[in-house]
Amino acid sequence: MNGSEMTDGIEADRRPWSARRPQNVLLSLVFIVLAVFLVRQGVLSIAQGEGGFVPYLIIIGGPALACYYPWYFVFRRFGEGPS
C-alpha cells in the first residue's frame, strides 16, 4: 500500500455520513425543495400582507439554505485545512 492509498482511506473516514453518496445527493435535493417551499411561503405571506419583516427573511433564508447545504454535502472537502 502506497501513501496515496492511505490518504484516500483517511479522507473517506473523515467525511461524515451525510456527505457520502447517495445521502449527500438526497439531502441536497431535500434542502433545495425546502428552500423552494420557504420562498413560496414568504411570497404568499407578503401577498397577503402578513408577517411584517419575517417573510422577507424567509425569502433570503430559503436560497441561502439551497446554496449552503448542497455545497456542504457535495462539494466541501473534509480534512483539508482548519475546520
Residue pairs with C-beta under 8 A, 6 or more apart in sequence:
10 79
11 78
11 79
14 78
14 79
15 78
15 79
16 78
17 23
18 24
18 27
18 73
19 72
19 73
19 74
19 76
19 78
23 73
24 73
24 74
25 73
25 74
27 69
27 73
28 69
28 70
28 73
28 74
31 65
31 66
31 69
31 70
32 66
32 70
34 62
34 65
34 66
35 62
35 63
35 65
35 66
36 62
36 66
37 62
38 58
38 59
38 61
38 62
38 65
39 58
39 59
39 62
39 63
41 55
41 58
42 55
42 56
42 57
42 58
42 59
42 62
43 55
43 59
45 51
45 54
45 55
45 58
46 55
46 56
46 59
